[in-house]
Amino acid sequence: MTVRKTLQSRLRVCLLGPPRIEREGTPVEPDTRKAIALLAYLAVLGQAQGRDRLAALLWPEADQERARGALRRTLSALRAVLGSGPLVTDGLKVALGREVDCDVVRFRALLADGRLADAVETYTGDLLEGFSLRDCVEFDEWQARESDALRRELAGALERLALEEPDAARAIAHAQRWLGLDRLHEPAHRTLMRLHARAGDRAAALRQYRECARLLDRELGVAPLPETTALARAIEHGEPEPPPPAPATTVSERVGDLYTLHGDYAKAIASYREALAATAATLRGPLEHKLADVHHRRGEWEEAEAHYRAARRGEDDPARRARATADWALAAHRRGDRIRATRLAEESLVLARSDATSVDLRPIRSPKWPNTIPPTGRATNPSA
């Protein structure tokens, strides 16, 4: 009874699909669209935002004084609907409290924790589906960027599920949903072809190839890639699948590296996420490590730890796992969690000793942690 009451008392902000807000299990509706937009913006970003920034975002045509007044009235209207607890404000910033349950945040947390099936079940529609603000171009652009990013993250999760799911029927269902996000995406077509062929349905695999060729010709006026045609030919003749082309660093990853080098970490995170969505599940370890390092530099400890965890899980090479664990140990130390930091440091040394490759673990080899937390920047960052 206590657990159920606690869950129901939380404010639920559902933004995947048409926006929906529930307080203590009962739907509530703010009185203006800008109140919904403000709540969505705060919930997705998950960090305190400056009042001037929010005022300029939602009332771009008003002068600063009028915009701040409109923001105060909107915050007051939101408190009347949500209660006083969820909104945390002071004279300079506005944030949502930790008790708020947002489906976008939950979706990304499940992805970071490797619970892909739960994550894709959480994704019930595109961000703020059917919602827009007529006079707020910057907000609409933010909404479009976030929506695209979430769709890419969903696509990446569905790809991994299609490749890793042992049950053929479920794997095919995941691949079909992945393809439904972009009917012209050849990797999804090839995955479906392989899954049908491995399930013994060569006819379905070849139908998938013909559908791919038809769509590409009708929409783009091009033929399938040689890789796709070679796969179809191998399936048709009952031959082994041709090996995929050697992986290459994506443009998005290289752009992310440049943004990291220049300290534009928000854009680096967006680029690495885009690269992650386009990378095969078995090759994502280094990208997860780079994402973890960027969040580490920003002091976003929970996000950093989630990506360090994913980086370790995605690496078979003990040397790379040791590096990821060492950086995770440093992040835990800077967060003030010295017990976890020590445990991770010991794990990284064990991994390093299990591999003949030399691993740079200088930041954590000291038998005692320093008494003061070092500055955020690192002298060495093998993953940046």
N, C-alpha and C positions, 0 to 999 in steps of 0.2 A: 504493500500500500504506500509506504513512504517513497520507494523508488518511483512508482507511477506518478505520485503527486509531484515529485521533483521534476520529472521529465515534462509533465504538462505545464508546469509553472514557467518554463523557459519560453522566451519569445522565439518563434520560428519565422525565419525570413526565407521564403521559397522564391528563388529568382530564375531557376531553370524551367523555362516555360513562361506562361503569363505570370506576372508577379502576384504573390499571395502571402499574406502575413497572418500569423495566428498567435494569440495571446492566451495562455492557459488552455490551449486546445480549441479556442473559439476564433473563427476568422474575424479580423478587424480590417478596416479600410481607412487610411489617412484621407483627409479631405481634399488634398490637391495632388496633382501628378508630380509636382516638384518635391513634395514631401516623400513620395515613393522613390523618386530619383535620388534624393539625398540619402535615404535609408539604404538603398541598393549600393550606392557609391561607397559609403562607409563600411558596409558589410563585406563587399568584395575586396576592398583594399586591406581591411583588417588592421589599420593603423590610424592613429589620431591625425586629423587633417586641420590645417589652419582655417580659421573663420574667413579670412580674406580670400583664401583660395576657393573655398566653397561658395562664397558669395559671388565671386567673379565667374565661376563655372556655371552657376544656375541662374544668375541675373546679369548676363554679360552686357546688356544695354543700359543698365542703371549705373549711376555714379556710386562711389564706394559707400557713402552714408546710406543711401536708399537700399543698396544691395545688402548691407549688413542688417538693416532694419527688417528687410524681407526674410533674411535668414533667421533672425531672432523669432519672428512670428511663426515661421515654419517649424522651428525647434519646439516652440511652445505648443503648437498643434500636434506635433508628434508625441510629446509627453502626455498630452491629454488622451491619446489613443493607446500608447504603448505602456504608460506608467513612467515613473521617474527613474526606475532602476537601469534600464537598458542604455539610455543616453548619458554619456559622461562628458561634461563640458566645463570649460573654464573661460576666462576672458579672451584666450587666444586660440584654443583648439576645441575640436569636437571629435568624439570617438564613440564606438559601441562597446558595451561591457562584454566580458567573456561569457556571460550566461546566454548570449544570443546564439541560436543555432541556425546557421546559414547553409543552405544546400551546396552552394558553390564552394565554400570553405571545406565542407565535409567531403565533397567530390575530390578536391585536390589533396586533402589529407589521406583519403583512402588510396589514391594513386601513389602518393609518396610512401605509404606503408606497404605497398605491394598487393593490396586487396582489390584487385582489378575487377572481379565480378561484382563486388559490392559497389564499386565506383560507377561502373556503367549502368547499374540498376538505378543509382541515384540520379543519373543524367536523364531527366524526363522531358527536356526540350531546350531550345537555344536560350541564351541569356535574355531575360526580359522580352520574351516573344510577344510581338504585337504592341510593344510600348515604345514611345518616342516623345521627345519634347520639341515642339515646333521652333522655339526661339533660342535653342541652346545647342549650337553647332558643335562646340567642344565636347559637351556631354554625349551627344550622339556619336561623335567620332570615338570617344572612349568606349562607349557601349559596343560599337562595331568591332573595335580592336579586341576587347575582352571576349566577345562572342566568338570571333575567329580563333583566338587562342584556346578557348575552351573546346571548340570543335576539333582543333588539332590534337589536344590532349585526349579527347574521347577517341579519336581515330587511332592514336598510338596505343591506347589501352585495348581497343578492339583488335588491333593487329596482333598484339602480344597474346591475347586470349585465343585468337584463331590459330596462332602458331603453337601455343603451349597446351591447349585443351586436349586431353587424350580421347575424349568422346567425340566421334566424328560428327554426329548430328549437331552437338552444341558448338563445335568448332566452325562448322559451316554457317550456323546461325550468326555467330559473331562476325564472320567474314562478310556475310550478306549485309549486316548492319553497317559494317565499316564501308563497304562499297556504296551503300545508300547515302553516305555523307558526300560522296563525289563519284558520280557514275563514270567519269572519265579517268579515274585513278587506276592505272595499269597494275601496280603492285597488288591491289586488292583483287583485281580480276585474276592475276596469276595465282594468288593464294587460293581462291575458290577453285581454280582449275586443278591445282595440286590436291586439295582436300577431296574433291570429287573423285579424282583418279585414285588416290590412296584408299578411298572407301569402295573401290571397285566399280565405280560408275563412270566409265570412260565417255559414254555418250553425253552425260551431263557436263563433263569437263570440256568436251569439244563444243557443246552448245554455248558454254560460257565464253569460249574463245571467239566464236562467231558473233555473239552479242557484243563483246568488246570491240571487235573489228567494225561492226555496224555502227556503234555509237561514235567511235573515233572518226569514221569516214563522214558520218552525217553532221557531227558538231564541229569538227576541226579540219576535215578534209585530209587526214593523214592515215597511214597504215599503222598497225601495232608495232611496237619496238621489236627488233630482232630477237631479244630475249624471250618475249611473249610468243612469237611465232615458233621459235625453236622448242619451247616447252610444249606447244600444241602438237608439233610434229612428233616429238618423242612420245607423247601420250597416244597419239593416233597409231603409231607403229609398235607400241608396247615396249619402248626402249627406256633405259634409265633416264631420270630427269637430268638435264644438263646442269652443270654447276652454275650458281649465280655469279655475276661479275664481281670482281674484287671490290670490297667496300672502299669508298673514298671519303675524305673529310668533306662535309657539306658546306655550301656557301654560308648557310646560317651559322654554323659553328665557327667558321673563320671570322664572320662579322662579330659574333659574340666575343671572340678572342680580342678583336680590336677594341670593342667597347670596354672590355675589362681592362685592357692596357691603358686606356684613356680615363678610366674611373667612372664611366657612365654605366653604373651597375644595373639600373632598371632596364635599360635597353639590352644589356648583356643577358639578363635573365630571359627577356622575351625572345632573343635570338637563340639561346640555348634550348629553350622550350620548343621552339619551332624545329630545331635540329633533332631534338629528342623524338618528336612525333614522326620524323621521317627516317629514323634509324631502326634497324632490326633489333628485336628484343635482346638478342645475345651480344650486341655490340654497344649497349648503352652505358656500361660502367664508367668509361672516361667522361662522358657528358654529364652523368649524374655527379661525378666528382667536381667538375667545373662549376655546375650549378651550386653545389654545396659550398665551394670556396667563395663564390660571389655573395651568397647569403651570409657566410661567415664574416666577410669584410664589412657587410652592412649591419652586423650585429643582430641579424635575424636568426636567433639560435635554434628555434624549433624547426624552421624551414631548412637550416643548414644540417641539423642532425637527421632530418628525414631523408635528405639527399645523400648524406654520407652513408646512411644505412642502405639505401638503394644502390649506391656505388659498390659497397662491399658485397652485397648480394649478387650484383651483376658481374663480378670479376672472379674468374677461375685462377688467375695468375696470383700466387702468394705475394709477389713483390708489389703489385698494384693494390692488392687488398691491404697490405701493410701500410702503404702510403695513405690510402683513404682512412684507415683506422688511426694513423698518427695525426692526421689533420683533424679528425673527429675528436681525438683526445685534447688537442689544443683548443678546439672550440668549446668543449665541455669545461676546460680549465678557465677560459676567459669568461664563461657564463657563471663561474663560481661553483661548479659542481665538481669538487676535487676528488670525491670518491669515484665517480664515473671516469673522470679524466685519468686517474691512476690505473683503473682497470683496463681502459682502452689502450693506454700506453704500454701496459704489460702485454696485451694481446698483440699489438703491432710488433713488438720485439719478438714474440714467439713466431709470428708469421714471417718476419724478416729472416730469422734464423733457419726457418724451414725451406728457404729458397737460397740458391747460390748467388743470386743477383744482389749486388750491393744496393741498399736502400738508404736514402738520406733521411735519418731520423734524428738529426741533431737537436731540433727543438724540444724533444721529449726524453733525451737520454740521461738528463740529470737525475740522480736518485731522489732529489727533493724538489718539489715545485717552489718557485720563487714566492716570496711573501706578498709581492704586489702583482696585480694583473697587468701584463704587458700591453702596449698600445695595439690597436686593431691591425695595423699593417704588419706583414711578415717579411722577413729578409729573404726567405726562399718560399716559392710556391710552385712546385713541380707541375701542378695541374692547370695553372692559369695560362 
